[in-house]
Amino acid sequence: MNTASNAVRSTPATTFFGKLRALALHALNLHLQNCAVIAEAHRRPN
């Protein structure tokens, strides 16, 4: 009984951190793509 209530209580935090993790990974991916574009622009001759 107590473990079931603990599981129900921890579910919102788990989904919150899951969404936060997905958002962080997406932001990291965009950042790395941006870095790749900047590096490519610097690599090319004028």
Buried (B, 14 or more C-beta within 10 A) or exposed (E): EEEEEEEEEEEEEEEEEEEEEEEEEEEEEEEEEEEEEEEEEEEEEE
